Structure formats: structure tokens, C-alpha cells
Amino acid sequence: MTSNQFFNKLLRELSYRSTEGYPILAKKEHQDLISDILSEWGLGSMESELIQNLTEGGEEDAQYKHVGQGFYVKVSDEGKEGAQKFKKDDNGKYSPVSDDEYEKQKNKAGEEGGPTNNPNAEPKEKGGEEGQAVGGEQPPAEPEKGTSLQDPQSQERFKKEAEAASGEVDWETTFNNVIKELKSEIDDILSGKKNPPGTGGSAIGEMYGGTSLKELSNNSEIIENEFVDNHFEEVRNSSISDGMSNNDITRWLKISYRTGKNELKELTTNPKYKYKNPQTDPFPTPVMDPVNENGSAKKNLISVMEAKLTQAQESGDETAVKHYERQLRFIKARKDTDSGILYETTDGFIGFKHTSNKSSFKDTVFNSTVRQRAKLMNEESDRVSEKYGYSEEEAKKISENIENITGKGVEIIQKAGLGPSGTVNANVQNPVEFSKENKLGKLFKNLDGGQGGRKNYIGDIQSQMKTNTKLGKKVNDYLKKQGIEPPYDDDQIAGALLGLAKDGDTTVGVTKMVTKLSDNVAKVREIRNTLRKKYPNKSDEEILQLTKQQINNYNTKDAVPFDDDAINVMVSPEMDWVESVGSTSKNAMKEAYKQISSDIADADKKWQNERAPNPPQPPENGPHTQTYVNTFVKQMHWDRYILGEEEDIGDMNIEGRTVNSKHIRTCLGDLSKFTGDLDTKEGRDGLLDHLGKTMKINSEDESLVFQSESGTTQIGKESYRTKGTGNNSLLGLFGKDMEACLKEKTQN
């Protein structure tokens, strides 16, 4: 590998990783990215010298413009006839060349033909023998670990580029083959050849939202009921509808129809997408699960864009090259895309619209580990310190405060992560006997299973016990240790779950089972108490039957309906401690949130008092609160939507409604009473700054709010969760007022 090849590889990787999509060597963030890349390549020792060399040449590079075949002209002479041409050597130095040499090189390229025939094409390196660089120098060893350029997908791209340059492969054939595979995905899922992107309703939404868009693009007269009728049977007869009622399928197909309709409307009416209307077959092409590293969709999508990039490079079309490099960068980098659409643009390119799908405005927007939040807050504290011009010592102090505050919160959450062990220990002497006395086997056969419906978890565990795997192996081992011989009955299996928790097993599987039992007991008691208030004159027996009827009418997958004994057990005094298991964990989460928010407020009060009258001073937030708020904004991706830098890349679809950058930006502006012009860059930057300075943390309901004389406006919600030791998370959601605003903005 020559030095030029090495630098080209480095700069291309930098382009993929950077927000801008191209290198800005004088920018600190880009220098940090170079540092990361070199470390991953095992070349960290050359970081300092390399960055110095790259940045030293930056000012000179800015004075020249590449005009093809490795020739340059000064920027001031670009487009002028007879402008002096220059060549750039391996050391980055520019030297003038004669007109004869320039013409000779052009003519030579024309005689050789191939991709270099175009005078605007980038020059290609010529190597020596295999494994040897030009001039006999040995190339540096290829790093074993590394970046996106060294993963199998990118290595495949390099191979295809080489084959295309040598004429061994036809990019158009590659393109057409991949499009054909993408188009057949739904048929493959319905026939069972491929797994669906999710389960139940979410799978239907992601699969048929794209189908709706495709069909409506061909026939805008299709109505909702017609779409549902056309696809109901194929969904009903496939595995994706397992556990779903006919009403559920109908509801999700209606959401799918609205999703496709609104996605098509967004593409055709938002000029940022440059959507060509009408499209040429096979476009528009729906794509499911395009960010799943283990799925075929991402690989195929990258192949499509790389085929088009190869074509653009061969033709020397720099505009097309930039377009496809940008498309590839977002396809590789974005993690919150659930589905998307490949489409033709008005300028003759292929674009991909990313969509993050939510079934409800109450769905989680981000799911982060608590430690990841702490890391992001530390990074954000550096930016806040830089904004206010704090000294290195002051910046370090803020960072330490943030670390200490979040560390205390993590400690509280980790204690909750110990799970129900302590509670079971304090209340149960012999778990298997307790289970038999209270018939817990019945209870575990009808627990909340989430969106798919109530489940028979005993059945799942029995299957694992037969293969002696996962939770089933733990149950087998526990019962064997207790001297109990197989075959095991339902109550013994349920008792083993309690016994594992009692013995200190805080893994996800065990904790989940005991917590679900607790939530189930709490739900039945809540139903019974509600019915007692509603029907004060009914007998206990009548209330029992009504309670049983209501809980058994819930959506079910394979749950065994409760009988009278099961209901009576769940409302008995013996189960009082069970009811408290789930709430104990929830209370710990609230305590953690309250501790973090109050400590941040205290740190700001002390900071502002000690530095008065220097900004920021009340009513503006101090640096600790600004750090917290800014981190939340970024995890919600609101900075992306406010700045609008990706308005041609993608948006969200919630309940079948398109929620784009303008909707989110406008709602945040309206709810925060921001008065700047959001159609300008200055206004958008101002809104981001305004949110950091004015949004408050409300520990009472775990939310982020704006406070004014007219009241409190809830913008965002947060929720800490724990599923066992070391498995703690933080969820981010829309606040109730943000939710209401977005619903209003997206009404059809």
C-alpha cells in the first residue's frame, strides 16, 4: 500500500464517520476521529505526527482544485482557459507541469480507455507485484481490528470496486439482483423462508407500511378498507399473526395503510427528498429492518448504493459520488431506522428514506444504559464548559460533579437490580411448599406477555427443561438439589423459580418471572377493588366472577384461563408480600431519579452562587442542568430534527402519521415559548441553546418541563428500569404536552 493509498483509505473512513460526510482536517472533532481510527488500526503511535502533517497541508490544499487525471489548478484559475496545471506528489507538494505533459496524459488515458477516459475522473493508483507497493516499498501491515472499512461488508465493496474497474463485474447486474431480492422479502416472510422484523403488530406495521406506499404510488384511489381486505387473509394465514385476534390484525393493517399513505405524502410534498413523480419500476421499493447488522436488508441496501457509487466514480460525476457517499454514511451509521423506501430522485439518483416506526406516541424513543447516559453527560459537560469559556480546572470540576452524581444514582439502581431475592428470603421458608399451598403453577400459566398477549410461561420453561437449556436447566438443577425426582408438576416448577430468587439468582430470566407474578397479583387486586367501588351492592362471589371474567378477557397468546381458586389465591393475605415485589423496584427507580435531579440542582445553585454575576445565572440553568438537558435532547434525536441537517434522510412514523423535523422543531419552539425564526440557521441554533438554558428536571413525575406563570409544560419523560444486576436502563419518551402538540401538527 503506497502512502497515497493509505491516506485515501484514512480520509474515506473519516468521511464515513464524520457528520459532514467529508474531511475537515482543521476541525478538532475530525482530528479526534482520526485518532480513534488510527488506534483501531493499531497505529496510535503515529497519531501526533500524522495529524500535524495532515493539518499543515490543509491550507495549501484549499488553494487548489482537482480537474481530473491527477492534475490541479489554482482555485482562482478554475474554469479559465489555459490555466496553469499542477501535479501533487506523495509529500503533498504541488509542482507546475507543462501543457504538453497535461495533453500527453489525457491522450494516453483516452487510448487506454476504461474509467480514466473521463478527464474529471479521480486518478487510480498503479501497484507493482502482488503484496508489494509501487517502487518496491513494503506496505504497512493491515490492521486486524478496525473500522467500518474493515468489516465484511466494506471488504466486499472494495472487492467489487476492483472488479468493476477491471471490467469483471457489471454494476447494473449487481444493482438489479439486489433490488429483486428486496422486492421478494415479504413473500419470503409470509412463506416462512425468512424471519419477520419483530413480532405481532410491529411486524405487520413494518412489512405492510411499505406495501401500502408501493400500492398507493401505483393507484392513489385505494381506500383503507380495500387495503385491509386485500391483505387480511395472507396475514391471518402466516406465522406473523400468531396470538393475534382478527381485530388486532385489522387494526394493524389500518395503521399500515395510514403509514404508507402518509409516507408517500411526505416524499411527494417535501422538496428536500427530491422525489420523482411518477417513479420508474421497480421504484419505490420498500426495505424492512435496514439497520440490523445480522440481516440481509442492510447488506443489500449497501450493495445497491455501492453499485451506484461505483457507476458514479467511473463516470466522474462528483455530484453523484457525494450523493451516494452520503447515503452510505447514514445507512451505516443510523441505529434507529426500522424501515425505509428506496426511490428515484428528480436529479436522476437513488435515495433512501429512513423511518423510525412507533405504534404509539407513548412508545419509548430511546433506550440507554445508565452508564451510557453518564458517559454522554461527561462528554456534554465539556461542550458546556467550552461554551462559557471555563478554565480547564473549572471544566474538570463540572465533569467530576456529574460523575459523582450519576454514580450515586447508579448505586441505587444496582441495589434494586438485586431483584426480589431479599423479599422472597424474608417471606418464604420453603419455596416449593409455598408454591404447592398457593397453587402458583396456575398463576405462572397466565402472565402478561406484552404485545403478543398473555402467556403460559410454565409451558415455555417445560420446553427448556426437556432440552436442559436456559432457565429450564436452572429449574432442573434446583429441583434435583432439593431431592425432588422428575417428572415435575407445575407447582414444583413455580416453586423452583421462587427458590432460585431466594438463593440470590438475579439474572433476567428469574427476576422477570417473579416480577411478572407480582405484577399479576397487583393487577387482579386492582381489578377487584375497582369493581367493588363500581358495584358496592354485589356479593363477594359476584365480584369474584366479574374479576375472573375481566382478567380472562385480556388479549391472550397461549395462556390458561384463571379459575376461581387462582383468583382467590391472588387476593389472599398470603400473597400480600408478592404484590410488593414489583413496586419495590419501581420505587427504587423513582428514588434514583429524585436523587440525581436534586443533586444536579444543588450543584448548580452552589456553582452559580460562587461565580455570580458571571453567566449562567438564574433563571437560566446552571452548567450541570444544561449538561443533563442537552444530553436528553440528543438521546431523543431532537438536535437532529431541530437543525434539519437530515431532512432529506428520514423522520418518524407514529400511529401511521409522519412526524418530521418541522413538526418536532415547531412543537419545541411553541412549547418553550421560543421567539426566534426557526427557518434560519441562527434561529435553530438559538432554539437548541434555549432548551438547554430553560428546560427543567421535574423529579415528581420523572420528566423534563418548562415552567411559566401559566403552569408547567411537560416536554419529555424518563424512566429508569432494572432487570437484574448490571442490566439497568433509562428510557426516554415524549412528555404529555409534546405528545399532544405532535398529534395536533400531524392530523390528516
C-alpha positions in Angstrom: 0.0 0.0 0.0 1.5 3.3 -1.0 1.3 6.4 1.2 -1.3 7.9 -1.1 -3.4 4.7 -0.9 -3.1 4.8 2.9 -4.1 8.4 3.2 -7.0 7.9 0.7 -8.2 5.0 2.9 -7.9 7.0 6.0 -9.7 10.0 4.6 -12.5 7.9 3.2 -13.0 6.3 6.6 -13.0 9.8 8.2 -15.7 10.9 5.7 -18.0 7.9 6.6 -17.6 8.6 10.3 -18.0 12.4 10.3 -21.3 14.3 10.4 -20.4 16.4 7.4 -19.5 13.4 5.2 -16.1 14.8 4.1 -12.8 15.6 5.9 -12.3 18.9 7.6 -8.8 18.4 8.9 -8.6 21.6 10.9 -11.7 20.6 12.9 -11.0 19.2 16.4 -13.8 16.6 16.1 -12.3 15.3 12.9 -8.8 15.1 14.5 -10.4 13.1 17.3 -12.0 10.7 14.8 -8.6 10.2 13.1 -7.1 9.4 16.5 -9.9 6.8 17.0 -9.3 5.3 13.6 -5.5 5.0 14.0 -6.0 3.4 17.4 -8.3 0.8 16.0 -5.9 0.1 13.2 -3.1 -0.4 15.7 -1.3 2.7 14.5 -1.8 5.0 17.6 1.9 5.7 17.8 1.9 7.8 14.6 -1.1 9.8 15.6 0.6 13.1 16.6 2.9 13.3 13.6 0.3 12.3 11.1 -2.3 14.8 12.3 0.4 17.5 12.2 1.3 16.6 8.7 -2.3 16.5 7.5 -3.3 19.8 9.1 -0.1 21.6 7.8 -1.1 20.7 4.3 -4.6 21.8 4.7 -4.1 25.4 3.9 -2.2 24.7 0.7 -4.8 22.1 -0.4 -7.5 24.7 -0.1 -5.8 26.7 -2.8 -6.0 24.0 -5.4 -8.9 22.3 -7.3 -8.7 18.8 -8.8 -9.6 18.8 -12.5 -9.1 15.1 -13.3 -6.2 12.7 -14.1 -4.3 13.8 -11.1 -4.0 17.4 -12.3 -4.9 20.5 -10.3 -5.4 24.2 -11.0 -5.4 27.1 -8.5 -8.9 27.8 -7.2 -8.6 31.4 -8.6 -8.0 29.9 -12.1 -10.8 27.3 -12.1 -12.7 27.4 -15.4 -10.1 29.6 -17.1 -8.9 28.5 -20.5 -5.2 27.7 -20.5 -4.9 27.8 -16.7 -1.6 26.5 -15.3 -1.8 22.8 -14.3 -0.1 21.3 -11.3 0.7 17.8 -10.0 0.7 16.7 -6.3 3.5 14.4 -5.1 3.4 11.8 -2.2 4.6 14.5 0.2 1.6 16.8 -0.7 3.7 19.3 -2.6 2.3 20.9 -5.8 4.5 21.4 -8.8 3.6 23.1 -12.1 3.5 20.9 -15.3 3.7 21.9 -18.9 0.7 22.0 -21.3 2.5 19.2 -23.4 2.7 16.9 -20.4 -1.0 17.6 -19.5 -2.2 16.9 -23.1 0.0 13.8 -23.3 -1.5 12.3 -20.2 -5.1 13.0 -21.4 -4.4 11.4 -24.7 -2.8 8.3 -23.1 -5.9 7.8 -20.9 -8.1 8.1 -24.0 -6.1 5.4 -25.8 -6.2 3.1 -22.8 -10.0 3.6 -22.4 -11.7 2.5 -19.2 -12.9 4.6 -16.4 -10.0 7.0 -16.6 -11.1 8.2 -20.0 -13.1 11.0 -18.5 -10.8 14.0 -17.7 -12.8 14.6 -14.5 -12.3 11.2 -13.0 -10.1 10.7 -9.9 -6.7 9.1 -10.7 -6.3 5.4 -9.9 -3.1 4.1 -8.2 -1.0 1.5 -10.1 0.7 -1.1 -8.0 3.7 -3.4 -8.5 3.8 -7.1 -7.8 1.2 -8.6 -5.6 1.8 -7.7 -1.9 4.3 -5.0 -2.9 3.8 -1.3 -3.2 4.9 0.9 -6.0 8.7 1.3 -6.1 9.2 -1.9 -4.1 8.4 -0.4 -0.7 6.7 -2.8 1.7 3.2 -1.7 2.6 2.3 -1.3 6.3 0.6 -4.4 7.8 -3.1 -4.4 7.5 -4.7 -3.9 10.9 -6.7 -6.9 12.3 -9.2 -4.8 14.1 -10.9 -1.7 13.0 -13.4 0.3 11.4 -16.4 0.0 9.1 -14.0 -0.1 6.2 -12.6 -3.4 7.5 -15.9 -5.2 8.2 -17.0 -7.9 5.8 -19.5 -5.5 4.0 -16.9 -2.9 3.3 -14.3 -5.5 2.3 -16.8 -6.9 -0.2 -17.3 -3.3 -1.5 -13.5 -3.0 -2.1 -13.6 -6.3 -4.0 -16.5 -5.1 -6.1 -14.8 -1.8 -6.9 -11.7 -3.6 -8.1 -13.7 -6.0 -10.2 -15.7 -3.1 -11.7 -12.5 -1.2 -12.5 -11.1 -4.3 -14.3 -14.4 -4.9 -16.1 -15.1 -8.2 -14.4 -18.4 -7.3 -13.0 -21.4 -5.3 -14.2 -22.6 -2.8 -11.5 -26.0 -2.8 -13.1 -26.4 -6.6 -12.8 -25.5 -6.3 -9.1 -28.0 -3.5 -8.7 -30.8 -5.4 -10.4 -30.2 -8.6 -8.4 -30.3 -6.8 -5.1 -33.5 -4.9 -6.0 -35.1 -8.2 -6.9 -34.1 -9.7 -3.5 -35.5 -6.7 -1.6 -38.8 -7.0 -3.5 -39.3 -10.6 -2.6 -38.8 -10.2 1.2 -42.4 -10.0 2.2 -43.2 -13.2 0.2 -40.3 -14.9 1.9 -41.5 -13.9 5.4 -45.1 -14.9 4.7 -43.9 -18.3 3.4 -41.7 -18.8 6.4 -38.3 -18.6 4.5 -37.3 -15.6 6.5 -38.0 -14.3 10.0 -40.2 -11.1 10.3 -38.7 -7.8 11.5 -40.2 -8.1 15.0 -43.3 -9.7 16.4 -47.1 -9.3 16.2 -48.4 -5.9 15.3 -44.9 -4.3 14.9 -44.0 -6.8 12.2 -47.2 -6.2 10.3 -46.7 -2.4 10.6 -43.2 -2.5 9.2 -44.0 -5.0 6.5 -47.2 -3.6 5.2 -46.5 0.1 5.6 -44.1 -0.2 2.7 -46.6 -2.4 0.8 -49.2 0.4 1.3 -46.9 3.1 -0.1 -46.0 0.9 -3.1 -49.6 0.2 -3.9 -50.8 3.8 -3.4 -47.9 5.1 -5.6 -49.4 2.9 -8.4 -53.1 3.6 -7.6 -53.9 6.5 -5.4 -57.6 5.5 -5.4 -57.1 2.5 -3.0 -59.1 3.1 0.3 -58.3 1.8 3.7 -60.9 -0.9 3.9 -59.9 -2.2 0.4 -56.3 -2.4 1.5 -57.2 -4.3 4.7 -59.5 -6.8 2.7 -56.7 -7.4 0.2 -54.2 -8.4 2.7 -56.1 -9.8 5.7 -56.1 -13.5 4.7 -52.4 -13.6 3.9 -51.6 -12.2 7.3 -54.1 -14.4 9.1 -52.6 -17.5 7.4 -49.0 -16.6 8.2 -46.9 -17.1 11.4 -46.6 -13.3 12.0 -50.2 -13.3 13.3 -49.7 -15.9 15.9 -51.5 -15.0 19.1 -53.3 -12.1 17.4 -57.1 -11.7 17.1 -58.8 -10.7 13.9 -59.4 -7.3 15.4 -55.7 -6.9 16.1 -54.8 -7.8 12.6 -57.3 -5.4 11.1 -56.1 -2.6 13.4 -52.5 -3.1 12.4 -53.3 -3.3 8.7 -55.2 0.0 9.1 -52.1 1.5 10.7 -50.0 0.1 7.9 -52.3 1.8 5.3 -52.1 5.1 7.0 -48.3 4.7 7.4 -47.8 4.2 3.6 -50.2 6.9 2.7 -48.5 9.5 4.9 -45.0 8.3 4.0 -45.9 8.8 0.3 -47.4 12.2 1.1 -44.2 13.2 2.9 -42.0 12.1 0.0 -44.1 13.8 -2.7 -44.7 17.1 -0.8 -41.4 17.6 1.0 -39.0 19.1 -1.6 -35.9 18.0 0.4 -36.4 14.4 -0.7 -36.5 15.4 -4.5 -39.0 12.6 -5.1 -39.5 11.9 -8.8 -43.2 11.5 -9.6 -44.1 9.1 -11.1 -41.4 6.6 -10.3 -39.9 4.1 -12.7 -40.3 0.4 -11.9 -39.1 -1.1 -9.6 -39.3 2.1 -7.5 -40.4 2.9 -4.9 -39.0 -0.2 -3.2 -39.8 -0.9 0.5 -37.0 -2.1 2.7 -37.5 -3.6 6.2 -35.1 -3.7 9.1 -32.3 -1.9 7.3 -30.0 -1.3 10.3 -29.9 -4.9 11.5 -26.3 -5.9 11.3 -27.2 -9.6 11.1 -30.0 -9.2 8.5 -29.8 -9.3 4.7 -31.6 -5.9 4.2 -28.7 -3.8 5.3 -26.2 -5.7 3.2 -28.5 -5.5 0.2 -29.1 -1.8 0.7 -25.4 -1.1 1.0 -24.8 -3.2 -2.2 -27.4 -1.0 -4.1 -25.7 2.2 -3.1 -22.2 0.9 -3.6 -23.2 -0.2 -7.1 -24.4 3.3 -7.9 -21.3 4.8 -6.2 -19.1 2.7 -8.5 -21.0 3.9 -11.5 -20.7 7.5 -10.4 -16.9 7.1 -9.8 -16.5 5.5 -13.2 -18.3 8.4 -14.9 -16.5 11.1 -12.9 -19.8 12.5 -11.7 -18.6 14.2 -8.5 -22.2 15.3 -7.5 -23.4 11.7 -7.7 -20.3 10.5 -5.8 -21.1 12.9 -3.0 -24.7 11.8 -3.0 -24.0 8.1 -2.7 -21.2 8.5 -0.2 -23.7 10.5 2.0 -26.4 7.9 1.5 -24.0 5.1 2.5 -22.8 7.0 5.6 -26.3 7.3 7.0 -27.2 3.7 6.1 -24.2 2.5 8.1 -24.4 4.9 10.9 -28.1 5.3 11.9 -29.3 2.9 14.6 -33.0 4.0 15.0 -34.3 3.1 11.5 -37.0 0.5 11.4 -37.9 0.6 7.7 -37.4 2.7 4.6 -38.0 3.4 1.0 -35.6 3.3 -2.0 -36.8 5.8 -4.5 -35.7 7.8 -7.6 -34.8 11.5 -7.2 -35.6 14.3 -9.7 -31.9 14.6 -10.4 -31.5 11.0 -11.5 -30.2 9.5 -8.3 -31.4 6.7 -6.0 -32.3 7.9 -2.5 -33.2 6.1 0.7 -35.8 7.5 3.2 -35.2 6.2 6.7 -38.2 5.8 9.0 -38.3 5.2 12.8 -41.7 3.5 13.4 -43.7 3.8 16.6 -47.1 2.2 17.2 -48.0 5.0 19.7 -46.9 8.4 20.8 -46.4 6.8 24.2 -43.7 4.4 22.9 -40.1 4.6 24.0 -38.0 6.9 21.8 -34.6 5.8 23.2 -33.4 3.0 25.5 -30.0 3.7 27.0 -28.0 2.0 29.7 -27.5 4.2 32.8 -23.7 4.1 32.4 -24.0 5.1 28.8 -26.1 8.1 29.9 -23.3 9.0 32.4 -20.7 8.8 29.6 -22.7 11.0 27.3 -23.2 13.6 30.1 -19.5 13.7 30.7 -18.9 14.4 27.0 -21.6 17.1 27.0 -20.2 18.8 30.1 -17.0 19.5 28.2 -19.1 21.3 25.5 -21.0 23.3 28.1 -17.7 24.3 29.7 -16.3 25.4 26.3 -19.4 27.4 25.6 -19.0 29.5 28.8 -15.2 29.7 28.5 -14.5 27.9 31.7 -10.9 27.1 32.7 -9.6 23.6 32.5 -9.8 23.4 36.3 -13.5 24.5 36.2 -14.4 22.2 33.4 -12.8 19.3 35.3 -14.8 20.2 38.4 -18.1 20.1 36.5 -17.2 16.7 35.0 -16.3 15.3 38.4 -19.6 16.6 39.8 -21.5 14.9 37.0 -19.6 11.7 37.5 -20.3 11.7 41.3 -24.0 12.5 40.9 -24.7 9.8 38.3 -22.5 7.3 40.2 -24.8 7.7 43.3 -27.9 7.1 41.1 -26.3 4.0 39.5 -25.6 2.7 43.0 -29.3 3.0 44.0 -30.4 1.3 40.8 -27.9 -1.5 41.2 -29.3 -2.2 44.6 -32.7 -2.5 43.0 -31.1 -4.8 40.5 -30.5 -7.3 43.2 -34.1 -8.2 42.4 -36.7 -9.9 44.6 -34.1 -12.1 46.4 -34.4 -10.2 49.7 -38.2 -10.1 49.7 -38.6 -13.8 48.9 -36.0 -14.7 51.6 -37.9 -12.7 54.2 -41.3 -14.2 53.5 -40.7 -17.8 52.3 -39.1 -20.7 54.2 -39.7 -23.5 51.6 -40.4 -22.1 48.1 -41.7 -25.4 46.7 -44.1 -26.0 49.7 -45.3 -22.3 49.4 -46.0 -22.9 45.7 -48.0 -26.0 46.3 -50.0 -24.4 49.1 -50.9 -21.5 46.9 -51.2 -23.3 43.5 -48.6 -21.0 41.9 -48.3 -23.3 38.9 -51.7 -22.0 37.7 -50.6 -18.4 38.1 -47.4 -18.8 36.0 -49.6 -20.2 33.2 -51.3 -16.9 32.7 -48.9 -13.9 33.0 -48.6 -10.7 31.0 -46.6 -11.4 27.8 -46.6 -7.9 26.4 -47.9 -7.1 22.9 -48.3 -10.7 21.9 -50.8 -11.4 24.7 -50.9 -13.2 28.0 -48.6 -16.3 28.0 -48.2 -19.8 29.6 -44.7 -19.4 30.9 -44.8 -22.8 32.5 -45.1 -24.3 29.1 -42.0 -22.3 27.8 -39.9 -23.4 30.8 -41.0 -27.1 30.4 -39.7 -27.0 26.8 -36.4 -25.7 28.1 -36.3 -28.3 30.8 -36.6 -31.1 28.2 -33.5 -29.8 26.4 -31.8 -28.8 29.7 -31.1 -25.3 28.4 -31.5 -21.7 29.6 -34.0 -21.2 32.5 -35.1 -24.8 32.2 -31.6 -26.1 33.2 -31.7 -23.9 36.3 -35.1 -25.3 37.3 -33.9 -28.9 36.7 -30.7 -28.3 38.8 -32.7 -26.6 41.6 -35.3 -29.4 41.9 -32.6 -32.1 41.8 -30.7 -30.3 44.5 -33.9 -30.3 46.6 -34.1 -34.1 46.2 -37.2 -34.0 44.1 -37.5 -36.6 41.4 -39.0 -36.0 37.9 -41.5 -35.7 36.4 -42.1 -32.3 37.9 -45.5 -30.8 38.2 -46.4 -27.1 37.6 -46.3 -26.1 41.3 -42.8 -27.6 41.7 -41.6 -25.6 38.6 -43.1 -22.4 40.0 -41.6 -23.2 43.4 -38.2 -23.6 41.8 -38.5 -20.1 40.3 -39.1 -18.7 43.7 -36.3 -20.8 45.2 -33.8 -19.5 42.6 -34.7 -15.9 43.5 -34.4 -16.7 47.2 -30.9 -18.2 46.7 -29.8 -14.9 45.1 -30.2 -15.5 41.4 -30.7 -12.0 39.9 -30.4 -12.9 36.2 -33.0 -11.5 33.8 -34.9 -14.8 33.4 -35.5 -15.4 37.1 -36.2 -11.8 38.0 -38.6 -11.4 35.2 -40.7 -14.4 36.2 -41.0 -13.3 39.9 -41.7 -9.7 38.9 -44.4 -10.8 36.4 -46.0 -12.8 39.2 -46.0 -9.8 41.4 -47.5 -7.5 38.7 -50.2 -10.1 38.0 -51.2 -10.2 41.7 -51.3 -6.4 41.7 -53.4 -6.3 38.5 -56.0 -8.8 39.8 -56.3 -6.8 43.1 -56.7 -3.6 41.2 -59.5 -5.0 39.1 -61.3 -6.4 42.2 -61.0 -3.1 44.1 -62.3 -1.1 41.1 -65.3 -3.5 40.7 -66.1 -3.2 44.5 -66.3 0.6 44.1 -68.4 0.3 41.0 -70.8 -2.3 42.4 -71.0 -1.8 46.2 -74.1 -4.0 46.5 -72.8 -7.1 44.8 -71.7 -10.1 46.8 -68.1 -11.3 47.2 -68.9 -14.2 44.9 -70.3 -11.9 42.2 -67.2 -9.7 42.4 -65.0 -12.8 42.2 -66.7 -13.9 38.9 -66.6 -10.4 37.4 -62.8 -10.1 38.3 -62.1 -13.5 36.7 -64.1 -12.6 33.6 -62.2 -9.3 33.1 -58.7 -10.8 33.5 -59.5 -13.8 31.3 -60.9 -11.5 28.6 -57.4 -9.8 28.1 -55.6 -10.5 24.9 -54.0 -13.9 25.1 -51.4 -15.9 23.2 -51.5 -19.4 24.9 -52.4 -18.5 28.5 -54.6 -20.9 30.5 -57.6 -19.1 31.9 -57.8 -18.5 35.6 -60.3 -20.5 37.7 -61.9 -19.4 41.0 -59.1 -20.9 43.1 -56.4 -18.8 41.2 -58.3 -15.6 41.8 -58.9 -16.3 45.4 -55.1 -17.1 45.9 -54.1 -13.8 44.4 -56.3 -11.7 46.7 -55.4 -13.7 49.8 -53.3 -12.2 52.6 -50.6 -14.9 52.0 -49.8 -13.1 48.7 -49.5 -9.5 50.2 -45.7 -9.7 50.1 -45.8 -10.9 46.4 -47.7 -7.8 45.4 -44.9 -5.5 46.8 -42.0 -7.1 44.8 -42.6 -5.2 41.6 -43.4 -1.9 43.3 -40.2 -2.1 45.4 -38.2 -2.0 42.3 -40.3 0.8 40.8 -39.9 2.9 44.0 -36.1 2.5 43.8 -36.2 3.9 40.3 -38.1 6.9 41.4 -35.6 7.4 44.3 -32.7 7.3 41.9 -34.3 9.9 39.6 -35.1 12.1 42.5 -31.5 11.9 43.9 -29.9 12.7 40.5 -32.2 15.7 39.8 -31.9 17.2 43.3 -28.1 16.7 43.4 -27.8 18.4 40.0 -30.0 21.4 41.2 -27.8 21.7 44.3 -24.6 21.6 42.3 -25.9 24.4 40.1 -27.0 26.5 43.0 -23.6 26.3 44.6 -21.8 26.9 41.3 -23.9 30.0 40.4 -23.6 31.5 43.9 -19.8 31.1 43.9 -19.4 32.7 40.4 -22.1 35.4 40.5 -22.6 37.6 38.5 -20.9 35.5 35.8 -23.3 33.6 33.4 -25.2 31.5 33.5 -27.3 32.9 36.4 -30.9 32.2 37.3 -33.4 31.9 35.8 -31.1 30.3 33.3 -30.0 26.7 34.1 -26.5 26.2 35.6 -23.9 24.1 33.7 -24.9 20.8 35.4 -28.6 21.1 34.4 -27.7 22.3 30.9 -25.5 19.2 30.6 -28.4 16.9 31.7 -30.9 18.6 29.4 -28.6 18.7 26.4 -27.9 15.0 26.8 -31.6 14.2 26.9 -32.2 16.3 23.8 -29.5 14.4 21.9 -30.7 11.0 23.0 -34.2 11.9 21.8 -32.5 13.0 18.5 -34.1 16.4 18.8 -30.9 18.1 17.9 -31.1 16.2 14.5 -34.7 17.4 14.0 -34.1 21.0 15.2 -31.1 21.6 12.9 -32.8 19.9 10.0 -29.5 18.7 8.6 -31.0 15.3 7.8 -34.4 16.4 6.4 -33.6 14.5 3.1 -32.6 11.4 5.0 -35.6 10.4 7.2 -38.1 11.0 10.0 -40.5 9.1 12.3 -43.8 7.5 11.7 -46.1 7.2 14.8 -49.6 5.7 14.7 -49.4 5.8 10.9 -48.6 9.6 11.0 -45.4 11.1 9.6 -43.6 13.1 12.2 -40.9 15.1 10.5 -38.2 17.7 11.6 -40.5 20.6 11.1 -43.2 19.1 13.4 -40.8 18.4 16.2 -38.9 21.7 15.8 -42.1 23.8 15.8 -43.6 22.0 18.8 -40.4 22.5 20.8 -40.4 26.2 19.8 -44.0 26.7 20.6 -44.0 24.8 24.0 -40.8 26.5 25.2 -42.1 30.0 24.0 -39.0 30.5 21.8 -39.3 33.6 19.7 -36.6 33.1 17.2 -37.0 32.4 13.4 -36.9 28.7 13.0 -36.5 29.0 9.2 -32.9 30.3 9.7 -29.8 28.6 10.9 -29.4 31.2 13.6 -32.9 30.5 14.9 -32.4 26.8 15.0 -29.1 27.1 16.8 -30.8 29.5 19.2 -33.6 27.0 20.0 -31.1 24.3 20.9 -29.4 26.8 23.2 -32.7 28.0 24.6 -33.8 24.4 25.5 -30.5 23.8 27.4 -30.9 27.1 29.4 -34.6 26.9 30.2 -35.9 23.3 30.4 -36.1 22.0 34.0 -35.8 18.5 35.5 -39.0 17.6 37.4 -38.4 14.8 39.9 -42.0 14.5 40.9 -43.1 12.8 37.7 -39.6 12.0 36.2 -40.0 14.5 33.4 -38.4 17.5 31.7 -40.6 20.6 31.7 -40.9 24.3 31.0 -42.3 26.4 33.8 -44.1 29.7 33.4 -46.8 31.8 35.0 -49.4 29.8 33.1 -48.2 26.5 34.5 -45.9 23.5 33.8 -45.5 22.2 30.3 -44.2 18.6 30.1 -41.8 18.1 27.1 -40.1 14.7 27.9 -40.5 11.7 30.2 -37.8 9.5 31.6 -37.9 6.1 33.3 -35.2 4.1 35.0 -35.6 0.3 34.7 -33.7 -2.7 36.1 -33.8 -6.3 35.0 -31.2 -7.7 37.3 -27.7 -6.9 38.4 -25.7 -5.0 35.8 -28.7 -4.8 33.5 -30.1 -1.3 34.1 -31.6 1.0 31.5 -33.0 4.5 31.1 -36.0 5.1 28.7 -36.8 8.4 27.0 -40.4 9.3 25.9 -42.4 12.2 24.7 -44.0 14.3 27.5 -47.8 14.6 27.5 -47.7 18.2 26.1 -45.2 17.3 23.4 -47.3 14.3 22.5 -50.5 16.5 22.3 -48.7 19.1 20.1 -47.3 16.5 17.7 -50.7 14.8 17.4 -52.2 18.2 16.5 -49.5 19.0 14.0 -49.9 15.7 12.2 -53.6 15.5 11.9 -54.7 14.5 8.4 
